[in-house]
Amino acid sequence: MNHKALQKLSYGVYIITTADSEKKYGCVANSVVQITSSPASVAVSINHDNATHDKILETGKFSVTILPTDVDPSIIGGFGYRSSRDVDKFEGTAHTMRDELPVPDVGMAWMTCQVKQTMDAGSHTIILGEIINCDVTRGEAIAMTYHYYHAVIKGKSPKNAPTYVAEDEKPSKIS
Ligand SMILES: Cc1cc2nc3c(=O)[nH]c(=O)nc-3n(C[C@H](O)[C@H](O)[C@H](O)COP(=O)(O)O)c2cc1C
C-alpha cells in the first residue's frame, strides 16, 4: 500500500471552535467537507485527544472558519499546535460571537453548526453538523488549500491531524 496516494487528496484549512459558558475551545482542521445542501450540512473529523473534541460533543455545537491564503500563519500555529487545555487560544485573537460560538475574525467565511450525528472512527470522531447560519466576510479572498499550506507556507501535519505521516516534522514558517 502506497500511503503517498492519500497525500493526493485535496482539503482546505479551517478553524473549528466551540464554547461553554466558561471557556472557548478551538483547533485547526483540514478535514471539513460539505455533506448535503438541503439541509446544508458539513462533517469534520476530530481527534479524541483534542480538547475541542470533548467540548463539541458536550455542547452539541461547533463553528467552522475558512482560512484565506493571506492569513497570518501564526493563527495556524496558535490553534493547531497547542491545546485549549493549556492556553486560552482566543486571548489576543480577534473574534466575534455568533450563535454563542467564537468565530475568529481572520477567516473569509464562517458557519455555525448543530451536531446531528457522530461516528467513532478509532482515533477520530466524524462529527456531522447541520448548518445553523453562515456568511462570507471577505468574498475577494482565496481559500487556503492544504496543498498551499504545505507548498507555500511550508506547514506540516501534527500528530492529531487525520493526514499525519510519521516523517512530518515541526513547521518551519509557522510559530
Ligand atoms: C494544518 C493542520 C490540520 C489539522 N487537521 C486536523 C483535523 O482535521 N482533525 C483533528 O482532530 N486535528 C487536526 N489538527 C490538529 C489540531 O489542530 C491540534 O491537535 C490542536 O492542537 C488541538 O487543539 P485542542 O486540544 O485545543 O482541541 C490539524 C492541525 C494542523 C496544523
Ligand as a Chemical Component Dictionary entry (heavy atoms), coordinates in Angstrom:
data_LIG
# 
_chem_comp.id                   LIG 
_chem_comp.type                 NON-POLYMER 
_chem_comp.pdbx_formal_charge   0 
_chem_comp.three_letter_code    LIG 
# 
loop_
_chem_comp_atom.comp_id 
_chem_comp_atom.atom_id 
_chem_comp_atom.alt_atom_id 
_chem_comp_atom.type_symbol 
_chem_comp_atom.charge 
_chem_comp_atom.model_Cartn_x 
_chem_comp_atom.model_Cartn_y 
_chem_comp_atom.model_Cartn_z 
_chem_comp_atom.pdbx_ordinal 
LIG C1  C1  C 0 -2.916 22.014 9.157  1  
LIG C2  C2  C 0 -3.499 21.268 10.309 2  
LIG C3  C3  C 0 -4.579 20.431 10.103 3  
LIG C4  C4  C 0 -5.153 19.733 11.168 4  
LIG N1  N1  N 0 -6.251 18.958 10.933 5  
LIG C5  C5  C 0 -6.853 18.330 11.975 6  
LIG C6  C6  C 0 -8.067 17.603 11.776 7  
LIG O1  O1  O 0 -8.625 17.568 10.677 8  
LIG N2  N2  N 0 -8.602 16.953 12.850 9  
LIG C7  C7  C 0 -8.025 16.998 14.094 10 
LIG O2  O2  O 0 -8.546 16.387 15.021 11 
LIG N3  N3  N 0 -6.896 17.714 14.332 12 
LIG C8  C8  C 0 -6.307 18.385 13.291 13 
LIG N4  N4  N 0 -5.183 19.124 13.518 14 
LIG C9  C9  C 0 -4.565 19.109 14.850 15 
LIG C10 C10 C 0 -5.251 20.018 15.893 16 
LIG O3  O3  O 0 -5.461 21.308 15.385 17 
LIG C11 C11 C 0 -4.331 20.073 17.127 18 
LIG O4  O4  O 0 -4.220 18.766 17.693 19 
LIG C12 C12 C 0 -4.769 21.071 18.183 20 
LIG O5  O5  O 0 -3.650 21.390 18.990 21 
LIG C13 C13 C 0 -5.887 20.578 19.073 22 
LIG O6  O6  O 0 -6.251 21.621 19.950 23 
LIG P1  P1  P 0 -7.269 21.435 21.167 24 
LIG O7  O7  O 0 -6.661 20.439 22.131 25 
LIG O8  O8  O 0 -7.383 22.805 21.763 26 
LIG O9  O9  O 0 -8.555 20.946 20.604 27 
LIG C14 C14 C 0 -4.620 19.858 12.470 28 
LIG C15 C15 C 0 -3.537 20.738 12.696 29 
LIG C16 C16 C 0 -2.977 21.425 11.636 30 
LIG C17 C17 C 0 -1.833 22.370 11.899 31 
# 
loop_
_chem_comp_bond.comp_id 
_chem_comp_bond.atom_id_1 
_chem_comp_bond.atom_id_2 
_chem_comp_bond.value_order 
_chem_comp_bond.pdbx_ordinal 
LIG C1  C2  SING 1  
LIG C2  C3  SING 2  
LIG C2  C16 DOUB 3  
LIG C3  C4  DOUB 4  
LIG C4  N1  SING 5  
LIG C4  C14 SING 6  
LIG N1  C5  DOUB 7  
LIG C5  C6  SING 8  
LIG C5  C8  SING 9  
LIG C6  O1  DOUB 10 
LIG C6  N2  SING 11 
LIG N2  C7  SING 12 
LIG C7  O2  DOUB 13 
LIG C7  N3  SING 14 
LIG N3  C8  DOUB 15 
LIG C8  N4  SING 16 
LIG N4  C9  SING 17 
LIG N4  C14 SING 18 
LIG C9  C10 SING 19 
LIG C10 O3  SING 20 
LIG C10 C11 SING 21 
LIG C11 O4  SING 22 
LIG C11 C12 SING 23 
LIG C12 O5  SING 24 
LIG C12 C13 SING 25 
LIG C13 O6  SING 26 
LIG O6  P1  SING 27 
LIG P1  O7  DOUB 28 
LIG P1  O8  SING 29 
LIG P1  O9  SING 30 
LIG C14 C15 DOUB 31 
LIG C15 C16 SING 32 
LIG C16 C17 SING 33 
# 
